[in-house]
Amino acid sequence: MGTCLVRSGTSRIIVVNRRDAPSGIEDSDLALRLFGRDSVADGIGGDHYQLNKLAIWNRHATDGIEFAFFNLAPGSRRVSRGAECGHAGVAVALVAGPDRPDEPVRVRNVDTGQLLEVASHGASKGRSGAFLAKVIHDPAITVMNEAELVATSPTGDELRWETVPAGNIFALVPSLNTCDDEAARRQIQRVTLEWARDTGRVNATAEFIRTISYDARWEDAARCRVDAVCHNGSEKHHSLPVSGSSALCTHLAVHRLRSAGLPPSTDPNRFRIEFDLTSVSGTETVTVEAERRSGDWGILSTSCSTNARLLLEGITFLSR
């Protein structure tokens, strides 16, 4: 079948058009055959979950491009579906978008509903270079769907964090050093998972829990410097994923807009907040656009930069 292999951020993503896939194969089975049914030596996957990502896309008659996202943990050989992955959305836009690189492409994750508007920016154009992934919040976010959770760490220290369901479920911990301790991360994940199940959240399983520890330093009302680290269970992310950047910065922006003392702007009903977000992969600028409607502030979009390029395009022979 026709297959593209895309590097998007620190993820390597297999991108296929559903119409090119054999009609008698279910999507999850197709994913396993592409990754390698018996081992990583049997397909085009890798030995880390960030190298085992698949986006199966199709063009919807009215809603543009949509895709389903699949992931595999090499140790379990089990394919999961339903996670949020902004990098996969960028990869789909790169492969399935129009030939005009300056034209924004809208892609939607069919399981989470996340809507991305992806466009090239900077000097590089086409299928290699910098891309701006704008998460469209429609309807606008006025109050984050969040909870503050408290637990006691294995060392007896109190752990506090806020949990934000945004496709995946993010435990946002306002302390970088807290998550250096794997036992503390496991405690945070366990309590977050209990909360997710008790409240009937979608994706209420451990594989969809992400823990982001962060340190935020506001320079003024409209600019903030943030250091952040993301863990997926016991594994440390090689970067901060688009979905994590969006969840964290949207969360911080909502709190800022709730507080008093925002300075007057050119348009009293529009406000823009910029975050200089630093993770293990470097520093990026995340921009949050807000609008005031009927006296309440709402988040319209959250934009994150990522680098993406097409690595290979050709024919893949599926494992049996």
C-alpha positions in Angstrom: 0.0 0.0 0.0 1.1 3.6 -0.5 2.7 5.0 2.6 4.4 8.2 3.8 6.9 8.4 6.7 7.0 11.9 8.3 9.2 13.4 11.0 7.0 15.8 13.0 8.7 17.3 16.1 10.4 14.4 17.8 7.9 11.9 16.6 8.1 9.7 13.5 4.7 9.1 12.0 3.4 6.7 9.4 0.7 8.5 7.3 -1.6 6.6 5.0 -4.8 7.4 3.0 -7.6 5.0 4.0 -8.6 4.6 0.4 -5.1 3.1 -0.3 -5.5 0.4 2.4 -6.7 -3.1 1.6 -10.5 -3.1 2.2 -10.6 -6.3 4.2 -8.3 -5.1 7.0 -9.5 -3.4 10.1 -7.7 -0.2 11.0 -6.1 -1.6 14.3 -4.9 -4.7 12.4 -3.5 -2.5 9.7 -1.6 -0.5 12.3 -0.1 -3.6 13.8 1.0 -4.9 10.4 2.7 -1.5 9.6 4.4 -1.3 13.0 5.4 -5.0 12.9 3.1 -7.7 14.0 5.6 -9.8 15.9 8.5 -7.4 16.6 9.9 -4.0 15.6 12.0 -6.0 13.1 8.8 -7.0 11.3 7.6 -3.6 10.2 8.5 0.1 9.9 7.9 0.9 13.6 10.6 1.5 16.2 11.7 0.6 19.7 10.0 3.7 21.3 6.4 4.7 21.4 7.3 8.0 19.7 8.5 5.9 16.7 5.3 3.9 16.6 2.6 6.4 15.5 0.2 6.1 12.7 -2.4 8.5 11.2 -5.0 7.0 8.8 -6.7 10.0 7.0 -9.5 10.6 4.6 -11.0 13.6 3.0 -14.5 14.5 4.4 -17.0 15.9 2.0 -17.7 19.0 4.2 -15.2 19.1 7.1 -11.9 18.9 5.2 -9.3 16.3 6.3 -9.9 14.0 9.3 -7.7 11.3 10.7 -7.6 8.5 13.3 -4.5 8.2 15.4 -2.9 4.9 16.5 0.0 4.2 18.8 1.9 1.1 19.9 4.1 0.5 23.0 6.8 -1.8 21.8 6.8 -3.9 25.0 3.1 -4.7 25.0 2.6 -5.1 21.2 -0.9 -3.6 21.8 -2.2 -0.9 19.5 -4.2 1.9 21.1 -6.5 4.4 19.5 -8.0 7.7 20.7 -5.1 9.8 22.0 -4.5 13.4 21.1 -1.4 14.0 18.9 -0.9 17.4 17.4 2.3 16.2 15.7 0.2 13.6 13.8 -2.2 16.4 12.8 0.8 18.3 11.3 2.0 15.2 9.5 -1.4 14.7 8.0 -1.6 18.3 6.8 1.9 18.0 5.3 0.9 14.9 3.3 -2.7 15.5 2.5 -2.8 19.3 2.2 -2.8 21.3 -1.1 0.3 21.9 -3.1 0.2 25.6 -2.2 2.2 25.6 1.0 1.0 29.1 2.2 -2.6 27.9 2.3 -3.6 26.8 5.9 -4.9 23.2 6.1 -7.6 22.1 8.7 -7.4 18.6 10.1 -9.5 17.0 12.8 -8.8 14.1 15.1 -12.0 12.0 14.7 -11.7 10.5 18.2 -10.8 13.6 20.3 -12.4 16.3 18.1 -9.2 18.4 18.2 -9.2 20.8 15.3 -5.9 22.0 14.0 -5.1 24.7 11.4 -1.6 24.0 10.0 0.4 26.4 7.9 4.0 26.7 6.8 5.9 29.7 8.2 9.5 31.0 8.1 11.8 30.5 5.2 11.1 26.8 4.5 8.1 25.9 2.5 6.6 22.7 1.1 7.1 19.3 2.7 10.0 20.3 4.9 10.4 23.1 7.4 8.6 25.0 10.2 4.9 24.7 10.6 2.5 26.5 12.9 -0.1 24.2 14.4 -3.1 26.3 15.6 -5.4 24.5 17.9 -8.9 25.9 17.2 -11.0 26.1 20.4 -14.6 26.0 19.0 -16.5 26.8 21.0 -14.2 29.2 22.8 -12.9 27.9 26.2 -14.2 30.1 29.0 -13.4 27.8 32.0 -11.0 24.9 31.7 -12.6 21.6 32.5 -10.2 21.0 35.4 -9.8 19.6 38.9 -7.3 20.3 41.7 -6.0 17.1 43.1 -4.0 16.5 46.3 -2.0 13.4 47.3 0.8 12.4 49.7 4.0 11.4 48.0 5.8 8.2 49.0 8.3 10.4 50.9 5.4 12.0 52.9 5.4 15.3 51.0 2.2 16.8 49.8 1.6 16.8 46.0 -0.7 19.3 44.4 -1.6 19.5 40.7 -4.4 20.5 38.4 -5.9 18.0 35.9 -7.0 19.1 32.5 -8.8 16.7 30.0 -7.7 17.8 26.5 -8.0 14.7 24.4 -5.4 13.1 26.6 -5.6 13.8 30.4 -2.9 16.1 31.6 -1.8 16.3 35.2 -0.2 19.8 35.4 2.2 20.0 38.3 3.5 23.5 39.2 7.0 22.3 40.2 9.7 21.0 38.0 11.5 19.0 40.6 8.4 17.1 41.8 8.4 14.8 38.8 12.1 13.9 39.0 10.9 11.2 41.4 9.3 8.3 39.6 7.4 7.2 42.7 5.8 10.7 42.9 4.9 10.5 39.2 3.2 7.1 39.7 1.2 8.5 42.7 0.1 11.5 40.5 -0.9 9.2 37.7 -2.7 6.8 40.0 -4.8 9.6 41.7 -5.5 11.3 38.3 -6.7 8.0 36.9 -9.0 7.4 39.8 -10.5 10.9 39.3 -10.9 10.3 35.6 -12.7 7.0 36.1 -14.9 8.4 38.9 -16.0 11.3 36.7 -16.6 9.2 33.6 -13.9 10.9 31.5 -13.1 9.6 28.0 -9.7 7.9 27.8 -9.8 7.0 31.5 -6.9 4.5 31.2 -3.2 4.9 32.2 -1.9 5.1 28.6 -3.7 8.4 28.1 -2.4 10.1 31.3 0.4 12.7 30.7 2.2 14.4 33.6 3.7 17.8 32.9 5.7 19.5 35.6 6.3 23.2 35.0 7.6 26.5 36.3 5.9 29.7 35.1 7.4 33.2 35.5 5.2 36.1 34.3 7.2 39.0 32.8 4.0 41.1 32.4 0.3 40.5 31.8 0.9 39.3 28.3 4.1 37.4 28.4 5.3 34.4 30.4 8.4 32.2 30.5 7.7 28.5 31.2 10.0 25.6 31.7 8.2 22.2 31.4 8.9 18.5 31.3 6.4 15.9 30.1 6.2 12.2 31.1 4.1 9.5 29.6 4.0 7.0 32.5 7.5 6.1 33.4 8.9 7.5 30.1 10.2 11.0 29.7 9.1 12.7 26.5 11.9 13.8 24.1 9.9 17.0 23.7 6.8 18.7 24.9 4.0 17.5 22.5 1.8 19.9 20.7 -1.2 18.7 22.8 0.8 19.2 26.0 2.0 22.7 25.0 -1.6 23.6 24.1 -3.1 22.2 27.3 -0.5 23.9 29.6 -0.5 27.3 28.0 -4.3 27.4 27.6 -4.6 26.5 31.2 -2.2 29.3 32.3 -3.9 31.8 30.0 -7.4 31.0 31.5 -6.0 31.6 35.0 -4.4 34.9 33.9 -7.5 36.2 32.2 -9.6 35.4 35.4 -7.3 37.6 37.5 -7.7 41.3 37.7 -5.3 43.9 36.4 -5.1 43.2 32.7 -3.7 46.3 30.9 -5.9 48.1 28.3 -5.2 47.0 24.7 -5.9 48.4 21.3 -9.1 46.3 21.2 -10.6 45.9 24.7 -12.3 42.7 23.6 -9.3 40.9 22.2 -6.1 39.8 24.1 -3.0 37.9 23.1 -0.7 36.1 25.5 2.7 34.8 24.5 4.6 32.0 26.2 8.3 31.3 25.8 8.0 27.6 26.5 11.3 25.7 27.1 11.5 21.9 27.2 14.2 19.3 26.6 14.0 19.9 22.8 14.5 23.7 23.1 12.4 26.9 23.3 9.3 27.7 21.3 6.7 30.5 21.3 3.2 29.5 22.1 0.5 32.1 21.4 -2.9 32.1 23.0 -5.6 34.3 21.4 -8.5 35.4 23.6 -11.8 37.3 23.0 -14.3 38.8 25.4 -17.9 38.0 24.7 -20.8 39.3 27.0 -18.2 40.2 29.6 -16.5 36.8 29.7 -13.1 36.0 28.3 -12.8 32.9 26.1 -9.8 31.3 24.5 -10.2 31.1 20.7 -7.0 29.4 19.7 -3.6 28.2 20.9 -0.7 28.2 18.4 2.4 26.0 18.6 5.4 25.8 16.3 6.9 22.5 15.1 9.3 21.3 12.5 8.1 18.6 10.1 9.4 17.0 6.9 8.6 14.1 4.6 11.2 11.4 5.1 9.9 8.7 2.6 7.1 8.2 0.2 6.5 4.9 -1.5 5.1 1.4 -1.2 5.0 -0.6 2.0 4.5 -4.4 1.9 2.4 -5.4 5.0 3.5 -8.1 7.4 1.3 -11.2 7.5 
